[in-house]
């Protein structure tokens, strides 16, 4: 992602990253691939799901500069023809985001477990 951002800077392109499988998991505070790869502030559009680490059963998000989000609100057919989130789902996501902001213990434990699993798999010949 860092090299993609470098190319985007070089050619004046916009970078979009889907963080559905990294939000809550990757990066020092669980912000995702853009935090993990050190490109915070260089990704123009970030999308993700509320259905994994963020505690919801469904729903998602798109974040970016105000003008990009306003254009998506006006032109995005999935946005125009969808229902709003149930308050319980939005609330659960907010609780998890607050947890990540104040304590990364669960995320840190997951990272340690993942490193341990990879090391054990490598001992048995896996080249993950």
C-alpha positions in Angstrom: 0.0 0.0 0.0 2.9 2.3 0.7 4.2 1.8 -2.8 0.7 2.3 -4.3 0.5 5.6 -2.4 3.9 6.6 -3.8 2.7 5.9 -7.4 -0.5 7.8 -6.7 1.5 10.8 -5.6 3.7 10.5 -8.7 0.8 10.3 -11.1 -1.9 12.4 -9.3 -4.1 9.3 -8.7 -6.6 8.7 -5.9 -6.0 5.7 -3.6 -8.9 3.6 -2.2 -8.4 0.9 0.4 -10.9 -1.7 1.5 -10.2 -2.3 5.2 -12.9 -4.9 5.8 -10.4 -7.6 6.8 -7.9 -5.3 8.6 -10.0 -2.8 10.7 -9.6 -3.8 14.3 -6.7 -6.1 13.6 -3.8 -4.5 11.7 -1.8 -1.6 12.8 -0.6 -0.6 16.3 -4.1 0.6 17.3 -6.1 -1.6 14.9 -6.9 1.1 12.3 -6.0 -1.2 9.5 -3.6 -1.6 6.6 -3.0 2.1 6.2 -1.8 2.3 9.8 0.2 -0.9 9.5 2.0 0.3 6.3 2.6 3.8 7.6 0.4 5.7 5.1 -2.1 7.3 7.4 -3.4 10.4 5.7 -2.3 9.2 2.2 -5.3 7.0 1.4 -8.1 9.0 -0.1 -11.0 6.6 0.4 -11.3 3.9 3.1 -14.1 1.4 3.1 -14.8 -1.3 5.6 -17.4 -3.5 7.3 -19.0 -3.4 10.7 -19.5 -7.1 10.5 -16.1 -8.4 11.7 -14.0 -6.8 14.4 -16.3 -3.8 14.9 -19.0 -5.9 16.4 -22.0 -5.4 14.1 -23.9 -8.0 12.2 -24.0 -6.0 9.0 -23.3 -2.5 7.6 -20.2 -0.8 6.5 -18.5 2.6 6.2 -16.8 4.8 3.7 -14.5 7.6 4.8 -12.6 10.2 3.0 -12.4 13.9 2.3 -15.6 15.8 2.6 -16.0 16.4 -1.2 -15.5 12.7 -2.0 -18.1 11.6 0.6 -20.6 14.3 -0.6 -20.2 13.1 -4.2 -20.8 9.5 -3.1 -23.9 10.5 -1.1 -25.3 12.1 -4.3 -24.3 9.4 -6.8 -23.8 6.1 -5.1 -26.8 3.9 -6.0 -26.1 1.4 -3.1 -26.1 4.4 -0.7 -29.2 5.9 -2.2 -31.3 2.7 -2.1 -30.2 1.3 1.2 -31.6 1.5 4.7 -29.9 3.1 7.7 -28.2 0.9 10.3 -30.1 -0.3 13.3 -29.1 1.8 16.3 -27.8 -1.3 18.1 -25.3 -2.1 15.3 -24.1 1.5 15.2 -23.8 1.5 19.0 -21.8 -1.8 19.0 -19.4 -0.4 16.5 -18.9 2.8 18.5 -18.2 0.7 21.6 -15.6 -1.4 19.8 -13.9 1.7 18.3 -13.8 3.3 21.8 -12.3 0.1 23.2 -9.6 0.1 20.5 -8.9 3.8 21.1 -8.3 3.2 24.9 -6.9 -0.3 25.1 -5.3 -2.4 22.4 -4.9 -5.5 24.7 -7.2 -7.8 22.7 -5.6 -6.7 19.4 -2.1 -7.2 20.9 -3.1 -10.7 22.1 -4.4 -11.6 18.6 -1.1 -10.4 17.1 0.9 -12.5 19.6 -1.3 -15.5 18.9 -0.9 -15.0 15.1 2.9 -14.8 15.4 3.0 -17.9 17.5 0.8 -19.8 15.1 3.0 -18.8 12.1 6.1 -19.8 14.0 4.7 -23.2 14.8 3.5 -23.7 11.2 7.0 -22.8 10.0 8.5 -25.5 12.3 6.3 -28.0 10.4 7.4 -26.8 7.0 4.7 -24.3 6.1 6.0 -21.2 4.4 3.3 -18.7 5.2 
